[in-house]
Amino acid sequence: MRYRRLGSSDLEVSEISLGSWLTFGGGVSNAQAEACVAKAFELGMNFIDTANVYSSGGAEEFLGEVLATRPRDSYILATKLYFPMNGDRGLSREQVFKQIDASLARLRTDYVDLYQCHRYDVETPLEETMEALTEVVRQGKARYLGFSEWTAEQIRAALALVPRVEKFVSSQPQYSILYRVPEREVIPLCKENGISQIVWSPLAQGTLTGKYKPGEEPAAGTRAASQQMGWSMDRFRDDDVLRAVQRLVPIAAGLGITMAQLALAWVLREENVASAIVGASRPSQVEENAGGSGIELDEATLQAIDDAVADVVVR
Ligand SMILES: NC(=O)c1ccc[n+]([C@@H]2O[C@H](COP(=O)([O-])OP(=O)(O)OC[C@H]3O[C@@H](n4cnc5c(N)ncnc54)[C@H](OP(=O)(O)O)[C@@H]3O)[C@@H](O)[C@H]2O)c1
């Protein structure tokens, strides 16, 4: 496993990290989820992403339990706030203080390494959010701050408040071979300002593994076939998308790597991406995905990937 510096922080995160949306505390049994966490540590993954809202606190509770036996400084833990939960929502001063304490209690720890705004809150003045988050850092409850899916304009506004408030070190956008919107504005802006990307759904929720075939029902046991999780995958169930993904199969085979590894190496070709956050429902997936670290893709391969998905890529 290789590691990269997270923005201007002193955190060195594994290039492949473990996510927990839909899986932990919810879609995947606790025994399977525990086996995934154990496999991740065995393979050198040191970075785990969660959120207060995942399984309504269940993902944090699960992680609090399984991480309790490990030394706190042996892993880097990221969580988030913003989305509605038990009648609460947003990034007001009151919410920031309430949600960090609730997350820390569920996670059974005194601090998170990274506290992220899950989205931008248009109903709270940015100064109020940033001042509250800065107090959270000064109280030692979070080491660093990040955001997810903020626009370039919102990121610039937050940077303009520094050094009066803590500076963000990470950005968590959706980014994959199929979804490249962050390349337009967010990545260039973050590069200039010591902010790394930690990207979500780098496998397009499993679609980029090639396991979903055009014209075929998803196999039992996959996210797309799951009643609990499949709702989130509509836009990747389009046959044109699935046909484009199948055109990547010979490219991965020619390199002697798996489709998942090709997709993860592709996001990591961008030096501003510090880590690909990957969900997993079983340890064999974690093992395969860990192999996506340390693969260099040459120009001809990158061009072949672009050609294969040209008609479906979202930019
Ligand atoms: N900030 C945000 O708004 C946001 C949004 C979404 C996600 N996230 C974060 O990003 C993480 C990753 O996103 P994601 O889980 O949506 O997408 P993903 O990592 O692209 O896909 C994960 C799913 O793909 C399947 N999979 C993984 N590895 C595989 C392999 N080697 N072979 C075959 N199938 C494999 C598994 O599902 P099955 O086995 O069930 O098919 C797994 O749960 C989340 O866990 C979360 O921490 C953040």
PDBQT file of the ligand as one rigid body, heavy atoms in Angstrom, charges set to zero:
ROOT
HETATM    1  N1  LIG A 401     -19.422  12.499   0.494  1.00  0.00    +0.000 N 
HETATM    2  C1  LIG A 401     -20.464  11.919  -0.049  1.00  0.00    +0.000 C 
HETATM    3  O1  LIG A 401     -21.493  12.547  -0.348  1.00  0.00    +0.000 OA
HETATM    4  C2  LIG A 401     -20.406  10.437  -0.330  1.00  0.00    +0.000 A 
HETATM    5  C3  LIG A 401     -21.356   9.825  -1.157  1.00  0.00    +0.000 A 
HETATM    6  C4  LIG A 401     -21.260   8.459  -1.384  1.00  0.00    +0.000 A 
HETATM    7  C5  LIG A 401     -20.206   7.745  -0.810  1.00  0.00    +0.000 A 
HETATM    8  N2  LIG A 401     -19.294   8.366   0.002  1.00  0.00    +0.000 N 
HETATM    9  C6  LIG A 401     -18.155   7.623   0.621  1.00  0.00    +0.000 C 
HETATM   10  O2  LIG A 401     -17.428   6.947  -0.385  1.00  0.00    +0.000 OA
HETATM   11  C7  LIG A 401     -17.411   5.548  -0.111  1.00  0.00    +0.000 C 
HETATM   12  C8  LIG A 401     -17.383   4.766  -1.406  1.00  0.00    +0.000 C 
HETATM   13  O3  LIG A 401     -18.527   5.020  -2.181  1.00  0.00    +0.000 OA
HETATM   14  P1  LIG A 401     -19.545   3.879  -2.628  1.00  0.00    +0.000 P 
HETATM   15  O4  LIG A 401     -19.542   2.785  -1.626  1.00  0.00    +0.000 OA
HETATM   16  O5  LIG A 401     -20.792   4.520  -2.995  1.00  0.00    +0.000 OA
HETATM   17  O6  LIG A 401     -18.983   3.396  -4.029  1.00  0.00    +0.000 OA
HETATM   18  P2  LIG A 401     -17.802   2.461  -4.546  1.00  0.00    +0.000 P 
HETATM   19  O7  LIG A 401     -16.697   2.431  -3.582  1.00  0.00    +0.000 OA
HETATM   20  O8  LIG A 401     -17.572   2.931  -5.926  1.00  0.00    +0.000 OA
HETATM   21  O9  LIG A 401     -18.525   1.029  -4.620  1.00  0.00    +0.000 OA
HETATM   22  C9  LIG A 401     -18.615   0.214  -3.492  1.00  0.00    +0.000 C 
HETATM   23  C10 LIG A 401     -19.429  -1.053  -3.771  1.00  0.00    +0.000 C 
HETATM   24  O10 LIG A 401     -18.990  -1.686  -4.970  1.00  0.00    +0.000 OA
HETATM   25  C11 LIG A 401     -18.929  -3.109  -4.785  1.00  0.00    +0.000 C 
HETATM   26  N3  LIG A 401     -17.501  -3.483  -4.879  1.00  0.00    +0.000 N 
HETATM   27  C12 LIG A 401     -16.434  -2.925  -4.235  1.00  0.00    +0.000 A 
HETATM   28  N4  LIG A 401     -15.292  -3.528  -4.592  1.00  0.00    +0.000 NA
HETATM   29  C13 LIG A 401     -15.625  -4.483  -5.484  1.00  0.00    +0.000 A 
HETATM   30  C14 LIG A 401     -14.860  -5.425  -6.197  1.00  0.00    +0.000 A 
HETATM   31  N5  LIG A 401     -13.536  -5.477  -6.088  1.00  0.00    +0.000 N 
HETATM   32  N6  LIG A 401     -15.530  -6.269  -7.046  1.00  0.00    +0.000 NA
HETATM   33  C15 LIG A 401     -16.873  -6.210  -7.189  1.00  0.00    +0.000 A 
HETATM   34  N7  LIG A 401     -17.653  -5.333  -6.514  1.00  0.00    +0.000 NA
HETATM   35  C16 LIG A 401     -17.018  -4.463  -5.660  1.00  0.00    +0.000 A 
HETATM   36  C17 LIG A 401     -19.499  -3.379  -3.388  1.00  0.00    +0.000 C 
HETATM   37  O11 LIG A 401     -20.924  -3.553  -3.487  1.00  0.00    +0.000 OA
HETATM   38  P3  LIG A 401     -21.648  -4.973  -3.665  1.00  0.00    +0.000 P 
HETATM   39  O12 LIG A 401     -20.701  -6.055  -3.297  1.00  0.00    +0.000 OA
HETATM   40  O13 LIG A 401     -22.824  -4.868  -2.734  1.00  0.00    +0.000 OA
HETATM   41  O14 LIG A 401     -22.085  -5.017  -5.098  1.00  0.00    +0.000 OA
HETATM   42  C18 LIG A 401     -19.219  -2.081  -2.674  1.00  0.00    +0.000 C 
HETATM   43  O15 LIG A 401     -20.047  -1.851  -1.560  1.00  0.00    +0.000 OA
HETATM   44  C19 LIG A 401     -18.650   5.331   0.759  1.00  0.00    +0.000 C 
HETATM   45  O16 LIG A 401     -18.587   4.147   1.496  1.00  0.00    +0.000 OA
HETATM   46  C20 LIG A 401     -18.627   6.568   1.620  1.00  0.00    +0.000 C 
HETATM   47  O17 LIG A 401     -17.706   6.434   2.685  1.00  0.00    +0.000 OA
HETATM   48  C21 LIG A 401     -19.382   9.704   0.241  1.00  0.00    +0.000 A 
ENDROOT
TORSDOF 0
